[in-house]
Amino acid sequence: MATKEMEVVKGLDLQKYMGRWYEIASVPSRFQPKDGVNTRVTYTLRDDGTVHVFNETFSGGKKGGIEGTAYKADPSSDEAKLKVKFYVPPFLPIIPVVGDYWVLYIDDDYQYALIGQPSRNYLWILCRQTQMDEGIDIQSAS
């Protein structure tokens, strides 16, 4: 049975998307500590159009982080399909790990976002605040 490709946001305003986001919920990934709490990510737009990514989380009472770079998968497309590159392990930047980062939903005020990728193995709900209002309806692509 073929799975329909997920729909992504078109015309994402990268300037508005920049800044700090808090992870509200996620499908656990092997790249994040299982006991991670207060996870957040900060995006900074660079002069060359790429995005500096800084992920932070607290695990075992200690703060850890990893830096990476995000860029449009297809610069000629208006779809919010990005690639994110991290170096693993972060203290030995030799082996790049590249993954898909698709913005599946973002509200008009850029306060809530749903992030996934085509394999459907990873999913994140991000918010500008540390908590989301209960009445917020994050819509996913079908």
MDAnalysis code that builds the backbone (N, CA, C; Angstrom):
import MDAnalysis as mda
import numpy as np

u = mda.Universe.empty(426, n_residues=142, atom_resindex=np.repeat(np.arange(142), 3), trajectory=True)
u.add_TopologyAttr("name", ["N", "CA", "C"] * 142)
u.add_TopologyAttr("resid", np.arange(1, 143))
u.add_TopologyAttr("resname", ["MET", "ALA", "THR", "LYS", "GLU", "MET", "GLU", "VAL", "VAL", "LYS", "GLY", "LEU", "ASP", "LEU", "GLN", "LYS", "TYR", "MET", "GLY", "ARG", "TRP", "TYR", "GLU", "ILE", "ALA", "SER", "VAL", "PRO", "SER", "ARG", "PHE", "GLN", "PRO", "LYS", "ASP", "GLY", "VAL", "ASN", "THR", "ARG", "VAL", "THR", "TYR", "THR", "LEU", "ARG", "ASP", "ASP", "GLY", "THR", "VAL", "HIS", "VAL", "PHE", "ASN", "GLU", "THR", "PHE", "SER", "GLY", "GLY", "LYS", "LYS", "GLY", "GLY", "ILE", "GLU", "GLY", "THR", "ALA", "TYR", "LYS", "ALA", "ASP", "PRO", "SER", "SER", "ASP", "GLU", "ALA", "LYS", "LEU", "LYS", "VAL", "LYS", "PHE", "TYR", "VAL", "PRO", "PRO", "PHE", "LEU", "PRO", "ILE", "ILE", "PRO", "VAL", "VAL", "GLY", "ASP", "TYR", "TRP", "VAL", "LEU", "TYR", "ILE", "ASP", "ASP", "ASP", "TYR", "GLN", "TYR", "ALA", "LEU", "ILE", "GLY", "GLN", "PRO", "SER", "ARG", "ASN", "TYR", "LEU", "TRP", "ILE", "LEU", "CYS", "ARG", "GLN", "THR", "GLN", "MET", "ASP", "GLU", "GLY", "ILE", "ASP", "ILE", "GLN", "SER", "ALA", "SER"])
u.atoms.positions = np.array([
    [0.841, -1.179, 0.000],
    [0.000, 0.000, 0.000],
    [0.886, 1.243, 0.000],
    [0.750, 2.073, -0.990],
    [1.557, 3.290, -1.097],
    [1.042, 4.340, -0.119],
    [1.978, 5.030, 0.504],
    [1.625, 6.083, 1.431],
    [1.751, 7.426, 0.719],
    [0.744, 8.237, 0.858],
    [0.744, 9.564, 0.234],
    [1.831, 10.422, 0.889],
    [2.565, 11.163, 0.055],
    [3.595, 12.044, 0.604],
    [2.940, 13.131, 1.459],
    [3.576, 13.453, 2.567],
    [3.045, 14.474, 3.453],
    [3.087, 15.838, 2.783],
    [2.085, 16.636, 3.075],
    [2.066, 18.006, 2.583],
    [2.895, 18.868, 3.519],
    [3.600, 19.816, 2.949],
    [4.423, 20.712, 3.760],
    [3.978, 22.148, 3.549],
    [4.415, 22.998, 4.448],
    [4.129, 24.424, 4.349],
    [4.793, 24.971, 3.088],
    [4.108, 25.855, 2.418],
    [4.685, 26.549, 1.257],
    [4.897, 28.009, 1.643],
    [5.999, 28.577, 1.179],
    [6.271, 29.987, 1.442],
    [6.666, 30.287, 2.877],
    [7.356, 29.363, 3.537],
    [7.807, 29.591, 4.911],
    [8.690, 30.840, 4.966],
    [8.377, 31.741, 5.879],
    [9.170, 32.953, 6.078],
    [10.289, 32.621, 7.062],
    [11.489, 32.369, 6.535],
    [12.594, 31.954, 7.397],
    [12.918, 32.994, 8.467],
    [12.819, 34.272, 8.131],
    [13.095, 35.316, 9.125],
    [12.157, 35.169, 10.321],
    [10.868, 34.960, 10.065],
    [9.889, 34.810, 11.152],
    [10.093, 33.502, 11.910],
    [10.638, 32.497, 11.238],
    [10.826, 31.183, 11.856],
    [12.035, 31.161, 12.809],
    [12.955, 32.092, 12.632],
    [14.164, 32.110, 13.441],
    [13.833, 32.385, 14.904],
    [14.787, 32.002, 15.776],
    [14.619, 32.229, 17.205],
    [14.515, 30.919, 17.953],
    [14.057, 31.012, 19.188],
    [13.980, 29.838, 20.065],
    [12.611, 29.186, 19.984],
    [12.636, 27.860, 19.934],
    [11.445, 27.022, 19.961],
    [11.626, 25.986, 21.066],
    [10.533, 25.614, 21.710],
    [10.552, 24.590, 22.754],
    [9.843, 23.341, 22.252],
    [10.427, 22.195, 22.555],
    [9.800, 20.929, 22.170],
    [8.686, 20.634, 23.161],
    [7.474, 20.556, 22.656],
    [6.314, 20.244, 23.485],
    [6.108, 18.733, 23.541],
    [6.284, 18.084, 22.408],
    [6.135, 16.632, 22.320],
    [6.900, 16.151, 21.099],
    [7.238, 14.854, 21.108],
    [7.942, 14.291, 19.956],
    [7.759, 12.793, 19.919],
    [7.957, 12.234, 18.739],
    [8.129, 10.794, 18.610],
    [9.606, 10.590, 18.929],
    [9.924, 9.802, 19.946],
    [11.325, 9.683, 20.373],
    [12.256, 9.304, 19.219],
    [13.393, 9.979, 19.186],
    [14.384, 9.674, 18.163],
    [15.635, 9.128, 18.827],
    [16.394, 8.369, 18.076],
    [17.611, 7.779, 18.640],
    [18.689, 8.827, 18.868],
    [18.476, 10.040, 18.344],
    [19.471, 11.098, 18.496],
    [19.264, 11.918, 19.764],
    [18.140, 11.713, 20.439],
    [17.848, 12.473, 21.645],
    [17.887, 11.558, 22.863],
    [18.378, 12.067, 24.013],
    [18.379, 11.244, 25.219],
    [16.956, 10.871, 25.620],
    [16.772, 9.621, 26.048],
    [15.440, 9.157, 26.429],
    [14.896, 9.922, 27.635],
    [15.799, 10.377, 28.499],
    [15.363, 11.105, 29.696],
    [15.494, 12.620, 29.526],
    [15.606, 13.084, 28.287],
    [15.770, 14.517, 28.030],
    [14.538, 15.319, 28.425],
    [14.761, 16.452, 29.076],
    [13.686, 17.360, 29.455],
    [14.089, 18.781, 29.081],
    [13.097, 19.661, 29.040],
    [13.334, 21.072, 28.703],
    [14.132, 21.210, 27.405],
    [13.749, 20.425, 26.429],
    [14.442, 20.440, 25.145],
    [14.014, 21.665, 24.351],
    [14.997, 22.317, 23.752],
    [14.728, 23.518, 22.968],
    [15.712, 23.612, 21.820],
    [15.341, 24.404, 20.837],
    [16.202, 24.604, 19.673],
    [16.186, 26.089, 19.325],
    [17.333, 26.579, 18.931],
    [17.446, 27.974, 18.516],
    [17.963, 28.009, 17.083],
    [17.238, 28.739, 16.226],
    [17.603, 28.876, 14.826],
    [18.082, 30.303, 14.568],
    [19.192, 30.424, 13.841],
    [19.742, 31.722, 13.489],
    [20.062, 31.727, 12.002],
    [19.475, 32.689, 11.281],
    [19.704, 32.794, 9.842],
    [21.081, 33.389, 9.585],
    [21.850, 32.726, 8.738],
    [23.184, 33.206, 8.373],
    [23.103, 34.027, 7.087],
    [24.157, 34.800, 6.835],
    [24.204, 35.658, 5.650],
    [24.095, 34.864, 4.345],
    [24.568, 33.604, 4.357],
    [24.541, 32.802, 3.129],
    [23.193, 32.094, 2.902],
    [22.217, 32.354, 3.774],
    [20.891, 31.761, 3.611],
    [20.706, 30.443, 4.337],
    [21.790, 29.873, 4.887],
    [21.651, 28.662, 5.689],
    [21.248, 29.063, 7.108],
    [20.852, 28.079, 7.892],
    [20.379, 28.326, 9.245],
    [21.276, 27.587, 10.233],
    [21.778, 28.326, 11.221],
    [22.522, 27.698, 12.321],
    [21.494, 27.097, 13.268],
    [21.675, 25.828, 13.636],
    [20.763, 25.099, 14.508],
    [21.501, 24.755, 15.794],
    [20.901, 25.075, 16.934],
    [21.490, 24.712, 18.220],
    [20.422, 24.034, 19.062],
    [20.533, 22.704, 19.214],
    [19.610, 21.912, 20.017],
    [20.179, 21.746, 21.413],
    [19.331, 21.951, 22.429],
    [19.743, 21.777, 23.816],
    [18.714, 20.923, 24.538],
    [19.192, 20.113, 25.490],
    [18.298, 19.353, 26.342],
    [19.004, 19.076, 27.666],
    [18.224, 18.820, 28.681],
    [18.768, 18.448, 29.984],
    [18.542, 16.960, 30.175],
    [19.609, 16.247, 30.496],
    [19.555, 14.806, 30.677],
    [20.434, 14.444, 31.870],
    [19.871, 13.722, 32.829],
    [20.650, 13.355, 34.008],
    [21.113, 14.581, 34.788],
    [20.328, 15.653, 34.728],
    [20.664, 16.872, 35.444],
    [21.713, 17.739, 34.768],
    [22.180, 17.337, 33.597],
    [23.202, 18.105, 32.881],
    [22.656, 18.601, 31.549],
    [23.102, 19.797, 31.176],
    [22.678, 20.361, 29.896],
    [23.625, 19.879, 28.809],
    [23.034, 19.400, 27.724],
    [23.819, 18.987, 26.572],
    [23.287, 19.677, 25.339],
    [24.131, 19.755, 24.324],
    [23.685, 20.409, 23.109],
    [24.452, 19.931, 21.894],
    [23.899, 20.220, 20.743],
    [24.560, 19.883, 19.489],
    [24.223, 20.983, 18.480],
    [25.207, 21.337, 17.658],
    [25.015, 22.372, 16.649],
    [24.976, 21.747, 15.266],
    [24.240, 22.384, 14.388],
    [24.142, 21.899, 13.030],
    [23.801, 23.028, 12.077],
    [23.541, 22.650, 10.835],
    [23.199, 23.591, 9.788],
    [21.987, 23.069, 9.032],
    [21.049, 23.956, 8.772],
    [19.882, 23.605, 7.965],
    [19.925, 24.422, 6.672],
    [19.403, 23.822, 5.605],
    [19.374, 24.499, 4.311],
    [18.235, 23.911, 3.498],
    [17.743, 24.680, 2.532],
    [16.645, 24.211, 1.695],
    [17.093, 23.000, 0.877],
    [16.264, 21.967, 0.867],
    [16.580, 20.771, 0.086],
    [16.611, 21.103, -1.401],
    [15.691, 21.959, -1.833],
    [15.628, 22.396, -3.226],
    [15.469, 23.917, -3.221],
    [16.553, 24.644, -3.443],
    [16.492, 26.109, -3.373],
    [15.465, 26.747, -4.308],
    [15.064, 26.054, -5.367],
    [14.106, 26.639, -6.312],
    [12.653, 26.376, -5.901],
    [12.425, 25.589, -4.858],
    [11.071, 25.250, -4.423],
    [10.614, 26.190, -3.304],
    [9.299, 26.425, -3.229],
    [8.772, 27.225, -2.127],
    [8.280, 26.338, -0.979],
    [8.512, 25.027, -1.089],
    [8.110, 24.106, -0.034],
    [9.115, 24.150, 1.118],
    [8.596, 24.003, 2.343],
    [9.432, 24.049, 3.547],
    [10.050, 22.680, 3.815],
    [10.813, 22.206, 2.843],
    [11.555, 20.952, 2.970],
    [13.019, 21.335, 3.118],
    [13.535, 21.093, 4.304],
    [14.925, 21.434, 4.581],
    [15.723, 20.175, 4.873],
    [17.014, 20.315, 4.784],
    [17.957, 19.291, 5.215],
    [18.669, 19.861, 6.435],
    [18.930, 19.020, 7.408],
    [19.677, 19.433, 8.590],
    [20.894, 18.537, 8.703],
    [22.053, 19.166, 8.898],
    [23.300, 18.409, 9.009],
    [23.900, 18.638, 10.392],
    [24.148, 17.530, 11.085],
    [24.838, 17.552, 12.374],
    [26.084, 16.700, 12.242],
    [27.053, 16.976, 13.081],
    [28.241, 16.135, 13.129],
    [28.178, 15.297, 14.393],
    [28.327, 13.984, 14.234],
    [28.213, 13.055, 15.348],
    [29.514, 12.293, 15.478],
    [30.109, 12.216, 16.672],
    [29.708, 12.978, 17.856],
    [30.070, 14.442, 17.689],
    [29.386, 15.321, 18.453],
    [29.567, 16.758, 18.236],
    [30.979, 17.270, 18.529],
    [31.710, 16.575, 19.374],
    [33.063, 17.044, 19.726],
    [34.103, 16.571, 18.721],
    [33.702, 15.774, 17.746],
    [34.612, 15.255, 16.736],
    [33.960, 15.449, 15.370],
    [33.993, 16.683, 14.833],
    [33.225, 16.977, 13.619],
    [33.810, 16.348, 12.352],
    [33.659, 15.030, 12.258],
    [34.180, 14.303, 11.104],
    [33.053, 13.663, 10.301],
    [32.092, 13.086, 10.999],
    [31.043, 12.319, 10.343],
    [29.745, 13.133, 10.318],
    [29.357, 13.640, 9.141],
    [28.092, 14.377, 9.096],
    [26.895, 13.429, 9.023],
    [25.841, 13.777, 9.760],
    [24.576, 13.066, 9.691],
    [23.575, 14.063, 9.134],
    [22.983, 13.732, 7.987],
    [22.048, 14.633, 7.329],
    [20.654, 14.025, 7.379],
    [19.688, 14.833, 7.783],
    [18.313, 14.357, 7.857],
    [17.351, 15.346, 7.241],
    [16.150, 14.864, 6.973],
    [15.099, 15.723, 6.440],
    [14.406, 16.451, 7.578],
    [14.031, 17.687, 7.331],
    [13.332, 18.538, 8.286],
    [12.232, 19.233, 7.503],
    [11.018, 18.716, 7.623],
    [9.898, 19.255, 6.876],
    [8.960, 19.979, 7.831],
    [8.639, 21.220, 7.515],
    [7.657, 21.969, 8.296],
    [6.288, 21.596, 7.740],
    [5.539, 20.823, 8.524],
    [4.250, 20.302, 8.085],
    [3.107, 21.268, 8.390],
    [3.287, 22.054, 9.422],
    [2.266, 23.021, 9.816],
    [2.929, 24.141, 10.597],
    [2.471, 25.364, 10.375],
    [2.862, 26.496, 11.211],
    [1.669, 27.445, 11.264],
    [1.406, 27.979, 12.435],
    [0.284, 28.909, 12.541],
    [0.674, 30.259, 11.932],
    [-0.304, 31.094, 11.715],
    [-0.069, 32.377, 11.046],
    [0.892, 33.290, 11.807],
    [0.937, 33.162, 13.122],
    [1.799, 34.016, 13.950],
    [3.161, 33.395, 14.249],
    [3.433, 32.225, 13.673],
    [4.707, 31.528, 13.878],
    [4.977, 31.271, 15.371],
    [3.935, 30.750, 16.042],
    [4.061, 30.417, 17.457],
    [4.062, 28.907, 17.702],
    [3.497, 28.134, 16.760],
    [3.386, 26.682, 16.881],
    [3.781, 26.045, 15.564],
    [4.505, 24.946, 15.647],
    [4.924, 24.273, 14.415],
    [4.898, 22.764, 14.602],
    [4.629, 22.065, 13.522],
    [4.685, 20.611, 13.474],
    [5.763, 20.248, 12.468],
    [6.754, 19.498, 12.911],
    [7.908, 19.149, 12.090],
    [7.962, 17.635, 11.928],
    [8.204, 17.189, 10.724],
    [8.330, 15.756, 10.483],
    [9.318, 15.508, 9.369],
    [9.282, 14.271, 8.866],
    [10.122, 13.928, 7.729],
    [9.493, 12.778, 6.974],
    [9.896, 12.584, 5.724],
    [9.155, 11.673, 4.846],
    [9.064, 10.227, 5.321],
    [10.008, 9.745, 6.093],
    [9.929, 8.358, 6.567],
    [8.861, 8.190, 7.646],
    [8.407, 9.322, 8.198],
    [7.408, 9.333, 9.282],
    [7.940, 8.707, 10.572],
    [9.249, 8.602, 10.698],
    [9.843, 8.051, 11.915],
    [10.042, 9.095, 13.008],
    [10.041, 10.358, 12.624],
    [10.285, 11.435, 13.575],
    [9.204, 12.483, 13.446],
    [8.831, 13.076, 14.579],
    [7.822, 14.110, 14.596],
    [8.039, 14.968, 15.837],
    [7.952, 16.280, 15.658],
    [8.112, 17.194, 16.778],
    [7.015, 18.234, 16.747],
    [6.488, 18.571, 17.927],
    [5.606, 19.711, 18.087],
    [6.432, 20.769, 18.804],
    [6.575, 21.922, 18.167],
    [7.373, 23.013, 18.717],
    [6.486, 24.209, 19.023],
    [6.902, 24.967, 20.027],
    [6.150, 26.140, 20.452],
    [7.130, 27.213, 20.902],
    [6.759, 28.464, 20.751],
    [7.612, 29.569, 21.208],
    [7.649, 29.661, 22.732],
    [6.638, 29.110, 23.386],
    [6.560, 29.103, 24.851],
    [6.872, 27.689, 25.349],
    [7.144, 27.559, 26.636],
    [7.475, 26.241, 27.203],
    [6.253, 25.332, 27.314],
    [5.054, 25.898, 27.167],
    [3.828, 25.114, 27.199],
    [2.889, 25.629, 26.112],
    [2.032, 24.734, 25.647],
    [1.021, 25.143, 24.663],
    [-0.316, 25.258, 25.358],
    [-1.120, 26.210, 24.907],
    [-2.490, 26.312, 25.401],
    [-3.247, 25.059, 24.988],
    [-4.119, 24.574, 25.865],
    [-4.842, 23.345, 25.564],
    [-5.759, 23.457, 24.358],
    [-6.223, 24.655, 24.045],
    [-7.152, 24.829, 22.941],
    [-6.505, 24.878, 21.570],
    [-5.186, 24.810, 21.515],
    [-4.466, 24.895, 20.233],
    [-4.674, 23.598, 19.459],
    [-4.980, 23.714, 18.185],
    [-5.205, 22.554, 17.328],
    [-4.098, 22.495, 16.285],
    [-3.076, 21.703, 16.564],
    [-1.987, 21.518, 15.597],
    [-2.516, 20.538, 14.551],
    [-2.515, 20.974, 13.319],
    [-3.024, 20.136, 12.233],
    [-1.854, 19.457, 11.556],
    [-2.009, 18.201, 11.278],
    [-0.939, 17.490, 10.568],
    [-1.320, 17.274, 9.117],
    [-0.306, 17.119, 8.305],
    [-0.548, 16.808, 6.894],
    [-1.004, 15.364, 6.791],
    [-1.869, 15.094, 5.857],
    [-2.377, 13.725, 5.715],
    [-1.497, 12.905, 4.823],
])
